[in-house]
Amino acid sequence: MIQRILRLGLVCSFLISSLQPAAYAAEAAKGAAPLAKLEAVYPVGVGDVVSINVFPVEEYSREVTVQPDGKIELPLVGSLPVKGLNAREIQTLLESGFSKFVANPKITVNVRRFAGRRVAIIGQINSPGYYEFRDGLNLLELVSMAGGPKDMAKPSQTTILRQGGREAEAVQVNLAAVLRGDPDRNLQLKPGDIVYIPKSSFTRSAEWMTMNVLPWATLAGLIATLVVISR
């Protein structure tokens, strides 16, 4: 009986660990659109232009600029603080406000234009945030100013969100190569650039293993010990 339980514990542990790579493959596929990913996490700041679509009352849809006090002004809901919030957080805030006047409002929020002479760096970096842009500023300098990547970062998959006319574009860059001293990959930055350093999939994998596989492995080890003792 005990041996049967032991086998079951080992089988469960194996099945969980075998499912893990597939789970992260699916996650990687979801991350194939870096532009949407960056826009989702970017915290808006003063001077940014935000497009807000309000359904089903399109007459309240418009583009607004984040004012010096960090707020935007909209019909019905009035003045709302949005500085430091990302698109999803602004959406939640607006849906809560409009729901007092409109039944089941659906809000879509996009950042249309980034403010003046500054750049931002977010993600797995030690000091994320905004930095003043100066002529000639390159990627390596910005990363150094921000304290360098965190240990769990994946710098080889760094993305720069860059404003181009009315539409932004995502520029992929191998920051790992830049940190190794490759000057050809050390891109010159432009005003309004947002640098995003993602988290290493290996780190996420280790976290998943700790939460899901380790308890089963511990249980299997305990059962094995009990079997040996009982003999």
Steps between C-alpha positions, in 0.01 A plus 500: 500500500775741598695414186191576292469843666868563434461420133197730477692788659790457259268481199320819607832679543613390153174606337511846656861557394427380145212746467719795602688555169172501306357760736793732443497440126142627500606800706780577256252487212280752678802729528552507126347846475746717693336826395168413663685367802694822547199723455321295765768554766615853413418746782374823343654829600450873463472603136408156366201491264249227580223380266181400681213322327172480691240245386204526449519881536757584233436874539710487817795338323802726449874551526614675816836624626619422851521840670783627727301390805490143363129509417280476191165671446203314351126563465279357777785366714689828523866519607673169577859429617674266254870578536689177566212277390519265201231461234316219681495692827367810327236285331385364837492851647293636211257208492435555869437871440284466189293218652332765717355658185508228230380138517784249453759737350788343308815711495803461274817691589810546283802726535520697175793729561775509757616820663796714391864454581507205732539124478374221722639162597275237658492129575792312657720802574620614843374860477207510255346832407542814291835655410580828332597461137813666367641497151715194438350292780536130420352181640802402710514842666131485593537149643799618705306802627222263607732277702530212254274197443377287788631146545176353365506714184522367145690787330531317168124556447496874575246709309494873428157653448557793265259766387474532122244754384160396638598137541764351729735222394679232698875467440662178621856531630744256657602688814704199612728555201523870583603418856768267361645795308343475153485865381290419194202404719525803725217700346467876520184590687240756398275724710198303622665157471392237753744217568350176634715220644298178547530235767699187426287197418750293698418705811128451442566129449689477829217680680246260347706197600531629857126552534376189317762225478694537824202416727437178306869409504511562876193280549653222291821520702307481825306195384823333388651562844194349668527192279865449596424547870206258491710216362 
